[in-house]
Amino acid sequence: MTNEQRQLLESMRLTNYGQALQAILSEKKEELNNVSTCKSWEETLGRKYAVDLIDDIFSFMKEKVVTSNKTRYD
């Protein structure tokens, strides 16, 4: 993926389309995280992997948190 493509995807987060996509992703992830409807351990693991995959694919939609690594000396 090129830097231009990555920047385009990251800017999508701020659009109405990006907000709609975030809403549907949150809804579907909630459904996947509801393990009360799972019938087997394999299904539970599959849902876990699905949520991890969704988070990885749509990582560009997340807000970037800037942390400061400054050491404070008194």
mmJSON file of the N, C-alpha and C atoms, coordinates in Angstrom:
{"data_MODEL":{"atom_site":{
"group_PDB":["ATOM","ATOM","ATOM","ATOM","ATOM","ATOM","ATOM","ATOM","ATOM","ATOM","ATOM","ATOM","ATOM","ATOM","ATOM","ATOM","ATOM","ATOM","ATOM","ATOM","ATOM","ATOM","ATOM","ATOM","ATOM","ATOM","ATOM","ATOM","ATOM","ATOM","ATOM","ATOM","ATOM","ATOM","ATOM","ATOM","ATOM","ATOM","ATOM","ATOM","ATOM","ATOM","ATOM","ATOM","ATOM","ATOM","ATOM","ATOM","ATOM","ATOM","ATOM","ATOM","ATOM","ATOM","ATOM","ATOM","ATOM","ATOM","ATOM","ATOM","ATOM","ATOM","ATOM","ATOM","ATOM","ATOM","ATOM","ATOM","ATOM","ATOM","ATOM","ATOM","ATOM","ATOM","ATOM","ATOM","ATOM","ATOM","ATOM","ATOM","ATOM","ATOM","ATOM","ATOM","ATOM","ATOM","ATOM","ATOM","ATOM","ATOM","ATOM","ATOM","ATOM","ATOM","ATOM","ATOM","ATOM","ATOM","ATOM","ATOM","ATOM","ATOM","ATOM","ATOM","ATOM","ATOM","ATOM","ATOM","ATOM","ATOM","ATOM","ATOM","ATOM","ATOM","ATOM","ATOM","ATOM","ATOM","ATOM","ATOM","ATOM","ATOM","ATOM","ATOM","ATOM","ATOM","ATOM","ATOM","ATOM","ATOM","ATOM","ATOM","ATOM","ATOM","ATOM","ATOM","ATOM","ATOM","ATOM","ATOM","ATOM","ATOM","ATOM","ATOM","ATOM","ATOM","ATOM","ATOM","ATOM","ATOM","ATOM","ATOM","ATOM","ATOM","ATOM","ATOM","ATOM","ATOM","ATOM","ATOM","ATOM","ATOM","ATOM","ATOM","ATOM","ATOM","ATOM","ATOM","ATOM","ATOM","ATOM","ATOM","ATOM","ATOM","ATOM","ATOM","ATOM","ATOM","ATOM","ATOM","ATOM","ATOM","ATOM","ATOM","ATOM","ATOM","ATOM","ATOM","ATOM","ATOM","ATOM","ATOM","ATOM","ATOM","ATOM","ATOM","ATOM","ATOM","ATOM","ATOM","ATOM","ATOM","ATOM","ATOM","ATOM","ATOM","ATOM","ATOM","ATOM","ATOM","ATOM","ATOM","ATOM","ATOM","ATOM","ATOM","ATOM","ATOM","ATOM","ATOM","ATOM","ATOM"],
"id":[1,2,3,4,5,6,7,8,9,10,11,12,13,14,15,16,17,18,19,20,21,22,23,24,25,26,27,28,29,30,31,32,33,34,35,36,37,38,39,40,41,42,43,44,45,46,47,48,49,50,51,52,53,54,55,56,57,58,59,60,61,62,63,64,65,66,67,68,69,70,71,72,73,74,75,76,77,78,79,80,81,82,83,84,85,86,87,88,89,90,91,92,93,94,95,96,97,98,99,100,101,102,103,104,105,106,107,108,109,110,111,112,113,114,115,116,117,118,119,120,121,122,123,124,125,126,127,128,129,130,131,132,133,134,135,136,137,138,139,140,141,142,143,144,145,146,147,148,149,150,151,152,153,154,155,156,157,158,159,160,161,162,163,164,165,166,167,168,169,170,171,172,173,174,175,176,177,178,179,180,181,182,183,184,185,186,187,188,189,190,191,192,193,194,195,196,197,198,199,200,201,202,203,204,205,206,207,208,209,210,211,212,213,214,215,216,217,218,219,220,221,222],
"type_symbol":["N","C","C","N","C","C","N","C","C","N","C","C","N","C","C","N","C","C","N","C","C","N","C","C","N","C","C","N","C","C","N","C","C","N","C","C","N","C","C","N","C","C","N","C","C","N","C","C","N","C","C","N","C","C","N","C","C","N","C","C","N","C","C","N","C","C","N","C","C","N","C","C","N","C","C","N","C","C","N","C","C","N","C","C","N","C","C","N","C","C","N","C","C","N","C","C","N","C","C","N","C","C","N","C","C","N","C","C","N","C","C","N","C","C","N","C","C","N","C","C","N","C","C","N","C","C","N","C","C","N","C","C","N","C","C","N","C","C","N","C","C","N","C","C","N","C","C","N","C","C","N","C","C","N","C","C","N","C","C","N","C","C","N","C","C","N","C","C","N","C","C","N","C","C","N","C","C","N","C","C","N","C","C","N","C","C","N","C","C","N","C","C","N","C","C","N","C","C","N","C","C","N","C","C","N","C","C","N","C","C","N","C","C","N","C","C","N","C","C","N","C","C"],
"label_atom_id":["N","CA","C","N","CA","C","N","CA","C","N","CA","C","N","CA","C","N","CA","C","N","CA","C","N","CA","C","N","CA","C","N","CA","C","N","CA","C","N","CA","C","N","CA","C","N","CA","C","N","CA","C","N","CA","C","N","CA","C","N","CA","C","N","CA","C","N","CA","C","N","CA","C","N","CA","C","N","CA","C","N","CA","C","N","CA","C","N","CA","C","N","CA","C","N","CA","C","N","CA","C","N","CA","C","N","CA","C","N","CA","C","N","CA","C","N","CA","C","N","CA","C","N","CA","C","N","CA","C","N","CA","C","N","CA","C","N","CA","C","N","CA","C","N","CA","C","N","CA","C","N","CA","C","N","CA","C","N","CA","C","N","CA","C","N","CA","C","N","CA","C","N","CA","C","N","CA","C","N","CA","C","N","CA","C","N","CA","C","N","CA","C","N","CA","C","N","CA","C","N","CA","C","N","CA","C","N","CA","C","N","CA","C","N","CA","C","N","CA","C","N","CA","C","N","CA","C","N","CA","C","N","CA","C","N","CA","C","N","CA","C","N","CA","C","N","CA","C","N","CA","C","N","CA","C","N","CA","C"],
"label_alt_id":[null,null,null,null,null,null,null,null,null,null,null,null,null,null,null,null,null,null,null,null,null,null,null,null,null,null,null,null,null,null,null,null,null,null,null,null,null,null,null,null,null,null,null,null,null,null,null,null,null,null,null,null,null,null,null,null,null,null,null,null,null,null,null,null,null,null,null,null,null,null,null,null,null,null,null,null,null,null,null,null,null,null,null,null,null,null,null,null,null,null,null,null,null,null,null,null,null,null,null,null,null,null,null,null,null,null,null,null,null,null,null,null,null,null,null,null,null,null,null,null,null,null,null,null,null,null,null,null,null,null,null,null,null,null,null,null,null,null,null,null,null,null,null,null,null,null,null,null,null,null,null,null,null,null,null,null,null,null,null,null,null,null,null,null,null,null,null,null,null,null,null,null,null,null,null,null,null,null,null,null,null,null,null,null,null,null,null,null,null,null,null,null,null,null,null,null,null,null,null,null,null,null,null,null,null,null,null,null,null,null,null,null,null,null,null,null,null,null,null,null,null,null],
"label_comp_id":["MET","MET","MET","THR","THR","THR","ASN","ASN","ASN","GLU","GLU","GLU","GLN","GLN","GLN","ARG","ARG","ARG","GLN","GLN","GLN","LEU","LEU","LEU","LEU","LEU","LEU","GLU","GLU","GLU","SER","SER","SER","MET","MET","MET","ARG","ARG","ARG","LEU","LEU","LEU","THR","THR","THR","ASN","ASN","ASN","TYR","TYR","TYR","GLY","GLY","GLY","GLN","GLN","GLN","ALA","ALA","ALA","LEU","LEU","LEU","GLN","GLN","GLN","ALA","ALA","ALA","ILE","ILE","ILE","LEU","LEU","LEU","SER","SER","SER","GLU","GLU","GLU","LYS","LYS","LYS","LYS","LYS","LYS","GLU","GLU","GLU","GLU","GLU","GLU","LEU","LEU","LEU","ASN","ASN","ASN","ASN","ASN","ASN","VAL","VAL","VAL","SER","SER","SER","THR","THR","THR","CYS","CYS","CYS","LYS","LYS","LYS","SER","SER","SER","TRP","TRP","TRP","GLU","GLU","GLU","GLU","GLU","GLU","THR","THR","THR","LEU","LEU","LEU","GLY","GLY","GLY","ARG","ARG","ARG","LYS","LYS","LYS","TYR","TYR","TYR","ALA","ALA","ALA","VAL","VAL","VAL","ASP","ASP","ASP","LEU","LEU","LEU","ILE","ILE","ILE","ASP","ASP","ASP","ASP","ASP","ASP","ILE","ILE","ILE","PHE","PHE","PHE","SER","SER","SER","PHE","PHE","PHE","MET","MET","MET","LYS","LYS","LYS","GLU","GLU","GLU","LYS","LYS","LYS","VAL","VAL","VAL","VAL","VAL","VAL","THR","THR","THR","SER","SER","SER","ASN","ASN","ASN","LYS","LYS","LYS","THR","THR","THR","ARG","ARG","ARG","TYR","TYR","TYR","ASP","ASP","ASP"],
"label_asym_id":["A","A","A","A","A","A","A","A","A","A","A","A","A","A","A","A","A","A","A","A","A","A","A","A","A","A","A","A","A","A","A","A","A","A","A","A","A","A","A","A","A","A","A","A","A","A","A","A","A","A","A","A","A","A","A","A","A","A","A","A","A","A","A","A","A","A","A","A","A","A","A","A","A","A","A","A","A","A","A","A","A","A","A","A","A","A","A","A","A","A","A","A","A","A","A","A","A","A","A","A","A","A","A","A","A","A","A","A","A","A","A","A","A","A","A","A","A","A","A","A","A","A","A","A","A","A","A","A","A","A","A","A","A","A","A","A","A","A","A","A","A","A","A","A","A","A","A","A","A","A","A","A","A","A","A","A","A","A","A","A","A","A","A","A","A","A","A","A","A","A","A","A","A","A","A","A","A","A","A","A","A","A","A","A","A","A","A","A","A","A","A","A","A","A","A","A","A","A","A","A","A","A","A","A","A","A","A","A","A","A","A","A","A","A","A","A","A","A","A","A","A","A"],
"label_entity_id":["1","1","1","1","1","1","1","1","1","1","1","1","1","1","1","1","1","1","1","1","1","1","1","1","1","1","1","1","1","1","1","1","1","1","1","1","1","1","1","1","1","1","1","1","1","1","1","1","1","1","1","1","1","1","1","1","1","1","1","1","1","1","1","1","1","1","1","1","1","1","1","1","1","1","1","1","1","1","1","1","1","1","1","1","1","1","1","1","1","1","1","1","1","1","1","1","1","1","1","1","1","1","1","1","1","1","1","1","1","1","1","1","1","1","1","1","1","1","1","1","1","1","1","1","1","1","1","1","1","1","1","1","1","1","1","1","1","1","1","1","1","1","1","1","1","1","1","1","1","1","1","1","1","1","1","1","1","1","1","1","1","1","1","1","1","1","1","1","1","1","1","1","1","1","1","1","1","1","1","1","1","1","1","1","1","1","1","1","1","1","1","1","1","1","1","1","1","1","1","1","1","1","1","1","1","1","1","1","1","1","1","1","1","1","1","1","1","1","1","1","1","1"],
"label_seq_id":[1,1,1,2,2,2,3,3,3,4,4,4,5,5,5,6,6,6,7,7,7,8,8,8,9,9,9,10,10,10,11,11,11,12,12,12,13,13,13,14,14,14,15,15,15,16,16,16,17,17,17,18,18,18,19,19,19,20,20,20,21,21,21,22,22,22,23,23,23,24,24,24,25,25,25,26,26,26,27,27,27,28,28,28,29,29,29,30,30,30,31,31,31,32,32,32,33,33,33,34,34,34,35,35,35,36,36,36,37,37,37,38,38,38,39,39,39,40,40,40,41,41,41,42,42,42,43,43,43,44,44,44,45,45,45,46,46,46,47,47,47,48,48,48,49,49,49,50,50,50,51,51,51,52,52,52,53,53,53,54,54,54,55,55,55,56,56,56,57,57,57,58,58,58,59,59,59,60,60,60,61,61,61,62,62,62,63,63,63,64,64,64,65,65,65,66,66,66,67,67,67,68,68,68,69,69,69,70,70,70,71,71,71,72,72,72,73,73,73,74,74,74],
"pdbx_PDB_ins_code":[null,null,null,null,null,null,null,null,null,null,null,null,null,null,null,null,null,null,null,null,null,null,null,null,null,null,null,null,null,null,null,null,null,null,null,null,null,null,null,null,null,null,null,null,null,null,null,null,null,null,null,null,null,null,null,null,null,null,null,null,null,null,null,null,null,null,null,null,null,null,null,null,null,null,null,null,null,null,null,null,null,null,null,null,null,null,null,null,null,null,null,null,null,null,null,null,null,null,null,null,null,null,null,null,null,null,null,null,null,null,null,null,null,null,null,null,null,null,null,null,null,null,null,null,null,null,null,null,null,null,null,null,null,null,null,null,null,null,null,null,null,null,null,null,null,null,null,null,null,null,null,null,null,null,null,null,null,null,null,null,null,null,null,null,null,null,null,null,null,null,null,null,null,null,null,null,null,null,null,null,null,null,null,null,null,null,null,null,null,null,null,null,null,null,null,null,null,null,null,null,null,null,null,null,null,null,null,null,null,null,null,null,null,null,null,null,null,null,null,null,null,null],
"Cartn_x":[0.849,0.0,0.905,0.581,1.396,1.003,1.86,1.566,0.332,0.165,-1.007,-2.289,-2.287,-3.463,-3.739,-2.693,-2.849,-3.433,-2.942,-3.46,-4.919,-5.267,-6.649,-7.574,-7.148,-7.956,-8.049,-6.952,-6.97,-7.871,-7.927,-8.794,-10.264,-10.534,-11.915,-12.617,-11.862,-12.419,-13.208,-12.82,-13.446,-14.681,-14.953,-16.097,-17.351,-18.495,-19.755,-19.72,-19.076,-18.961,-18.122,-17.063,-16.205,-16.922,-17.728,-18.48,-19.538,-20.173,-21.152,-20.466,-19.286,-18.52,-18.119,-17.706,-17.345,-18.551,-19.713,-20.92,-21.269,-21.223,-21.566,-20.51,-19.24,-18.184,-18.356,-18.693,-18.905,-20.069,-21.135,-22.31,-21.976,-21.274,-20.936,-19.922,-18.999,-18.037,-18.728,-19.755,-20.53,-21.2,-21.763,-22.389,-21.366,-20.181,-19.144,-18.646,-18.6,-18.111,-19.136,-20.369,-21.399,-21.231,-20.521,-20.223,-21.364,-22.417,-23.526,-24.268,-24.102,-24.778,-23.872,-22.638,-21.713,-22.12,-21.96,-22.327,-21.109,-19.916,-18.711,-17.523,-16.469,-15.243,-14.62,-14.716,-14.163,-14.851,-16.149,-16.881,-16.437,-16.211,-15.731,-14.368,-13.456,-12.135,-12.232,-13.11,-13.307,-13.776,-14.659,-15.133,-14.002,-13.17,-12.029,-11.109,-10.799,-9.94,-10.596,-11.915,-12.635,-12.551,-12.722,-12.629,-11.209,-10.203,-8.816,-8.55,-9.095,-8.907,-9.59,-10.792,-11.504,-10.724,-10.21,-9.419,-8.168,-7.533,-6.318,-6.626,-7.655,-7.994,-8.42,-9.2,-9.723,-8.949,-7.687,-6.869,-6.721,-6.852,-6.743,-7.903,-8.977,-10.143,-9.977,-8.977,-8.801,-8.098,-8.456,-7.81,-6.371,-5.476,-4.07,-3.858,-3.276,-2.982,-1.503,-1.215,0.166,0.624,1.7,2.246,3.587,3.867,5.128,6.064,7.275,8.265,9.271,8.863,9.768,9.941,11.164,11.464,11.496,10.845,10.774,11.786,12.661,13.655,13.361,13.308,13.043,14.326],
"Cartn_y":[-1.164,0.0,1.241,2.178,3.387,4.379,5.356,6.387,7.184,7.424,8.166,7.41,6.107,5.291,5.27,5.156,5.143,6.477,7.594,8.902,9.069,8.551,8.622,7.854,6.663,5.87,6.535,7.104,7.773,8.998,9.714,10.893,10.498,9.276,8.813,8.798,8.632,8.58,9.839,10.958,12.238,12.539,11.727,11.966,11.301,11.629,10.982,9.495,9.13,7.713,6.97,7.605,7.004,6.833,7.822,7.727,6.632,6.489,5.415,4.056,3.963,2.719,2.382,3.377,3.151,2.647,3.193,2.784,1.331,0.953,-0.429,-1.41,-1.006,-1.866,-2.076,-1.029,-1.15,-2.082,-1.954,-2.799,-4.262,-4.537,-5.919,-6.52,-5.68,-6.178,-6.529,-5.761,-6.09,-7.452,-7.709,-9.002,-10.128,-9.912,-10.938,-11.166,-10.124,-10.256,-10.879,-11.041,-11.672,-13.194,-13.744,-15.179,-16.029,-15.399,-16.173,-16.971,-16.612,-17.344,-18.392,-18.508,-19.488,-20.901,-21.813,-23.208,-24.096,-23.594,-24.399,-23.492,-24.123,-23.394,-22.879,-23.662,-23.248,-21.986,-21.895,-20.704,-19.483,-19.693,-18.605,-18.119,-19.043,-18.672,-17.994,-18.495,-17.892,-16.457,-16.195,-14.821,-13.922,-14.457,-13.691,-13.32,-14.287,-14.015,-13.037,-13.136,-12.225,-10.789,-10.589,-9.243,-8.704,-9.558,-9.127,-8.742,-9.501,-9.217,-7.909,-7.702,-6.455,-5.262,-5.403,-4.319,-4.043,-5.093,-4.923,-4.261,-4.732,-4.198,-2.737,-2.407,-1.053,-0.224,-0.531,0.209,1.675,1.978,3.363,4.221,3.613,4.354,4.84,4.32,4.673,6.016,6.723,7.995,7.716,8.541,8.419,9.138,8.437,9.016,9.348,10.618,11.078,11.064,10.332,10.277,10.981,11.568,12.278,11.415,11.25,10.441,11.319,12.505,13.418,12.974,13.038,12.733,14.05,14.048,15.279,15.199,16.138,16.212,17.43,17.223,18.338,18.869],
"Cartn_z":[0.0,0.0,0.0,-0.841,-0.948,0.154,0.382,1.381,0.996,-0.299,-0.781,-0.461,-0.692,-0.394,1.107,1.909,3.366,3.853,3.319,3.705,3.295,2.136,1.669,2.617,3.023,3.951,5.317,5.792,7.091,7.077,5.97,5.893,5.763,5.345,5.217,6.574,7.643,8.995,9.319,8.735,9.055,8.214,7.194,6.322,6.872,6.291,6.679,6.371,5.262,4.91,5.951,6.389,7.402,8.724,9.099,10.346,10.266,9.101,8.914,8.982,8.384,8.423,9.849,10.625,12.023,12.814,12.552,13.262,12.975,11.704,11.369,11.872,11.839,12.371,13.873,14.591,16.035,16.336,15.562,15.747,15.494,14.412,14.068,15.043,15.532,16.51,17.825,18.199,19.395,19.235,18.049,17.783,17.884,17.325,17.382,18.807,19.6,20.974,21.917,21.476,22.295,22.218,23.179,23.139,23.692,24.177,24.732,23.663,22.405,21.334,20.674,21.159,20.577,20.969,20.043,20.278,20.533,20.22,20.42,20.72,21.237,21.521,20.224,19.16,17.872,17.353,17.546,17.122,17.937,19.224,20.081,19.608,19.324,18.817,17.458,16.617,15.302,15.403,16.342,16.537,17.028,17.91,18.408,17.256,16.403,15.248,14.273,14.124,13.228,13.736,15.039,15.615,15.453,15.694,15.512,14.067,13.124,11.703,11.309,11.794,11.516,12.058,13.293,13.887,13.063,12.562,11.763,10.415,9.734,8.412,8.501,9.515,9.627,10.652,10.854,11.817,11.412,10.128,9.665,10.157,10.631,11.098,12.535,13.248,14.648,14.787,15.84,16.152,16.544,16.054,16.423,17.75,18.709,20.013,20.043,20.239,20.278,21.729,21.972,23.319,23.353,24.478,24.642,25.468,24.99,25.694,26.436,26.793,27.483,28.928,29.37,30.763,31.524,32.643,33.427,34.56,34.564,35.625,36.482,37.783,38.703,39.29],
"occupancy":[1.0,1.0,1.0,1.0,1.0,1.0,1.0,1.0,1.0,1.0,1.0,1.0,1.0,1.0,1.0,1.0,1.0,1.0,1.0,1.0,1.0,1.0,1.0,1.0,1.0,1.0,1.0,1.0,1.0,1.0,1.0,1.0,1.0,1.0,1.0,1.0,1.0,1.0,1.0,1.0,1.0,1.0,1.0,1.0,1.0,1.0,1.0,1.0,1.0,1.0,1.0,1.0,1.0,1.0,1.0,1.0,1.0,1.0,1.0,1.0,1.0,1.0,1.0,1.0,1.0,1.0,1.0,1.0,1.0,1.0,1.0,1.0,1.0,1.0,1.0,1.0,1.0,1.0,1.0,1.0,1.0,1.0,1.0,1.0,1.0,1.0,1.0,1.0,1.0,1.0,1.0,1.0,1.0,1.0,1.0,1.0,1.0,1.0,1.0,1.0,1.0,1.0,1.0,1.0,1.0,1.0,1.0,1.0,1.0,1.0,1.0,1.0,1.0,1.0,1.0,1.0,1.0,1.0,1.0,1.0,1.0,1.0,1.0,1.0,1.0,1.0,1.0,1.0,1.0,1.0,1.0,1.0,1.0,1.0,1.0,1.0,1.0,1.0,1.0,1.0,1.0,1.0,1.0,1.0,1.0,1.0,1.0,1.0,1.0,1.0,1.0,1.0,1.0,1.0,1.0,1.0,1.0,1.0,1.0,1.0,1.0,1.0,1.0,1.0,1.0,1.0,1.0,1.0,1.0,1.0,1.0,1.0,1.0,1.0,1.0,1.0,1.0,1.0,1.0,1.0,1.0,1.0,1.0,1.0,1.0,1.0,1.0,1.0,1.0,1.0,1.0,1.0,1.0,1.0,1.0,1.0,1.0,1.0,1.0,1.0,1.0,1.0,1.0,1.0,1.0,1.0,1.0,1.0,1.0,1.0,1.0,1.0,1.0,1.0,1.0,1.0,1.0,1.0,1.0,1.0,1.0,1.0],
"B_iso_or_equiv":[0.0,0.0,0.0,0.0,0.0,0.0,0.0,0.0,0.0,0.0,0.0,0.0,0.0,0.0,0.0,0.0,0.0,0.0,0.0,0.0,0.0,0.0,0.0,0.0,0.0,0.0,0.0,0.0,0.0,0.0,0.0,0.0,0.0,0.0,0.0,0.0,0.0,0.0,0.0,0.0,0.0,0.0,0.0,0.0,0.0,0.0,0.0,0.0,0.0,0.0,0.0,0.0,0.0,0.0,0.0,0.0,0.0,0.0,0.0,0.0,0.0,0.0,0.0,0.0,0.0,0.0,0.0,0.0,0.0,0.0,0.0,0.0,0.0,0.0,0.0,0.0,0.0,0.0,0.0,0.0,0.0,0.0,0.0,0.0,0.0,0.0,0.0,0.0,0.0,0.0,0.0,0.0,0.0,0.0,0.0,0.0,0.0,0.0,0.0,0.0,0.0,0.0,0.0,0.0,0.0,0.0,0.0,0.0,0.0,0.0,0.0,0.0,0.0,0.0,0.0,0.0,0.0,0.0,0.0,0.0,0.0,0.0,0.0,0.0,0.0,0.0,0.0,0.0,0.0,0.0,0.0,0.0,0.0,0.0,0.0,0.0,0.0,0.0,0.0,0.0,0.0,0.0,0.0,0.0,0.0,0.0,0.0,0.0,0.0,0.0,0.0,0.0,0.0,0.0,0.0,0.0,0.0,0.0,0.0,0.0,0.0,0.0,0.0,0.0,0.0,0.0,0.0,0.0,0.0,0.0,0.0,0.0,0.0,0.0,0.0,0.0,0.0,0.0,0.0,0.0,0.0,0.0,0.0,0.0,0.0,0.0,0.0,0.0,0.0,0.0,0.0,0.0,0.0,0.0,0.0,0.0,0.0,0.0,0.0,0.0,0.0,0.0,0.0,0.0,0.0,0.0,0.0,0.0,0.0,0.0,0.0,0.0,0.0,0.0,0.0,0.0,0.0,0.0,0.0,0.0,0.0,0.0],
"pdbx_formal_charge":[null,null,null,null,null,null,null,null,null,null,null,null,null,null,null,null,null,null,null,null,null,null,null,null,null,null,null,null,null,null,null,null,null,null,null,null,null,null,null,null,null,null,null,null,null,null,null,null,null,null,null,null,null,null,null,null,null,null,null,null,null,null,null,null,null,null,null,null,null,null,null,null,null,null,null,null,null,null,null,null,null,null,null,null,null,null,null,null,null,null,null,null,null,null,null,null,null,null,null,null,null,null,null,null,null,null,null,null,null,null,null,null,null,null,null,null,null,null,null,null,null,null,null,null,null,null,null,null,null,null,null,null,null,null,null,null,null,null,null,null,null,null,null,null,null,null,null,null,null,null,null,null,null,null,null,null,null,null,null,null,null,null,null,null,null,null,null,null,null,null,null,null,null,null,null,null,null,null,null,null,null,null,null,null,null,null,null,null,null,null,null,null,null,null,null,null,null,null,null,null,null,null,null,null,null,null,null,null,null,null,null,null,null,null,null,null,null,null,null,null,null,null],
"auth_seq_id":[1,1,1,2,2,2,3,3,3,4,4,4,5,5,5,6,6,6,7,7,7,8,8,8,9,9,9,10,10,10,11,11,11,12,12,12,13,13,13,14,14,14,15,15,15,16,16,16,17,17,17,18,18,18,19,19,19,20,20,20,21,21,21,22,22,22,23,23,23,24,24,24,25,25,25,26,26,26,27,27,27,28,28,28,29,29,29,30,30,30,31,31,31,32,32,32,33,33,33,34,34,34,35,35,35,36,36,36,37,37,37,38,38,38,39,39,39,40,40,40,41,41,41,42,42,42,43,43,43,44,44,44,45,45,45,46,46,46,47,47,47,48,48,48,49,49,49,50,50,50,51,51,51,52,52,52,53,53,53,54,54,54,55,55,55,56,56,56,57,57,57,58,58,58,59,59,59,60,60,60,61,61,61,62,62,62,63,63,63,64,64,64,65,65,65,66,66,66,67,67,67,68,68,68,69,69,69,70,70,70,71,71,71,72,72,72,73,73,73,74,74,74],
"auth_comp_id":["MET","MET","MET","THR","THR","THR","ASN","ASN","ASN","GLU","GLU","GLU","GLN","GLN","GLN","ARG","ARG","ARG","GLN","GLN","GLN","LEU","LEU","LEU","LEU","LEU","LEU","GLU","GLU","GLU","SER","SER","SER","MET","MET","MET","ARG","ARG","ARG","LEU","LEU","LEU","THR","THR","THR","ASN","ASN","ASN","TYR","TYR","TYR","GLY","GLY","GLY","GLN","GLN","GLN","ALA","ALA","ALA","LEU","LEU","LEU","GLN","GLN","GLN","ALA","ALA","ALA","ILE","ILE","ILE","LEU","LEU","LEU","SER","SER","SER","GLU","GLU","GLU","LYS","LYS","LYS","LYS","LYS","LYS","GLU","GLU","GLU","GLU","GLU","GLU","LEU","LEU","LEU","ASN","ASN","ASN","ASN","ASN","ASN","VAL","VAL","VAL","SER","SER","SER","THR","THR","THR","CYS","CYS","CYS","LYS","LYS","LYS","SER","SER","SER","TRP","TRP","TRP","GLU","GLU","GLU","GLU","GLU","GLU","THR","THR","THR","LEU","LEU","LEU","GLY","GLY","GLY","ARG","ARG","ARG","LYS","LYS","LYS","TYR","TYR","TYR","ALA","ALA","ALA","VAL","VAL","VAL","ASP","ASP","ASP","LEU","LEU","LEU","ILE","ILE","ILE","ASP","ASP","ASP","ASP","ASP","ASP","ILE","ILE","ILE","PHE","PHE","PHE","SER","SER","SER","PHE","PHE","PHE","MET","MET","MET","LYS","LYS","LYS","GLU","GLU","GLU","LYS","LYS","LYS","VAL","VAL","VAL","VAL","VAL","VAL","THR","THR","THR","SER","SER","SER","ASN","ASN","ASN","LYS","LYS","LYS","THR","THR","THR","ARG","ARG","ARG","TYR","TYR","TYR","ASP","ASP","ASP"],
"auth_asym_id":["A","A","A","A","A","A","A","A","A","A","A","A","A","A","A","A","A","A","A","A","A","A","A","A","A","A","A","A","A","A","A","A","A","A","A","A","A","A","A","A","A","A","A","A","A","A","A","A","A","A","A","A","A","A","A","A","A","A","A","A","A","A","A","A","A","A","A","A","A","A","A","A","A","A","A","A","A","A","A","A","A","A","A","A","A","A","A","A","A","A","A","A","A","A","A","A","A","A","A","A","A","A","A","A","A","A","A","A","A","A","A","A","A","A","A","A","A","A","A","A","A","A","A","A","A","A","A","A","A","A","A","A","A","A","A","A","A","A","A","A","A","A","A","A","A","A","A","A","A","A","A","A","A","A","A","A","A","A","A","A","A","A","A","A","A","A","A","A","A","A","A","A","A","A","A","A","A","A","A","A","A","A","A","A","A","A","A","A","A","A","A","A","A","A","A","A","A","A","A","A","A","A","A","A","A","A","A","A","A","A","A","A","A","A","A","A","A","A","A","A","A","A"],
"auth_atom_id":["N","CA","C","N","CA","C","N","CA","C","N","CA","C","N","CA","C","N","CA","C","N","CA","C","N","CA","C","N","CA","C","N","CA","C","N","CA","C","N","CA","C","N","CA","C","N","CA","C","N","CA","C","N","CA","C","N","CA","C","N","CA","C","N","CA","C","N","CA","C","N","CA","C","N","CA","C","N","CA","C","N","CA","C","N","CA","C","N","CA","C","N","CA","C","N","CA","C","N","CA","C","N","CA","C","N","CA","C","N","CA","C","N","CA","C","N","CA","C","N","CA","C","N","CA","C","N","CA","C","N","CA","C","N","CA","C","N","CA","C","N","CA","C","N","CA","C","N","CA","C","N","CA","C","N","CA","C","N","CA","C","N","CA","C","N","CA","C","N","CA","C","N","CA","C","N","CA","C","N","CA","C","N","CA","C","N","CA","C","N","CA","C","N","CA","C","N","CA","C","N","CA","C","N","CA","C","N","CA","C","N","CA","C","N","CA","C","N","CA","C","N","CA","C","N","CA","C","N","CA","C","N","CA","C","N","CA","C","N","CA","C","N","CA","C","N","CA","C","N","CA","C","N","CA","C","N","CA","C"],
"pdbx_PDB_model_num":[1,1,1,1,1,1,1,1,1,1,1,1,1,1,1,1,1,1,1,1,1,1,1,1,1,1,1,1,1,1,1,1,1,1,1,1,1,1,1,1,1,1,1,1,1,1,1,1,1,1,1,1,1,1,1,1,1,1,1,1,1,1,1,1,1,1,1,1,1,1,1,1,1,1,1,1,1,1,1,1,1,1,1,1,1,1,1,1,1,1,1,1,1,1,1,1,1,1,1,1,1,1,1,1,1,1,1,1,1,1,1,1,1,1,1,1,1,1,1,1,1,1,1,1,1,1,1,1,1,1,1,1,1,1,1,1,1,1,1,1,1,1,1,1,1,1,1,1,1,1,1,1,1,1,1,1,1,1,1,1,1,1,1,1,1,1,1,1,1,1,1,1,1,1,1,1,1,1,1,1,1,1,1,1,1,1,1,1,1,1,1,1,1,1,1,1,1,1,1,1,1,1,1,1,1,1,1,1,1,1,1,1,1,1,1,1,1,1,1,1,1,1]
}}}
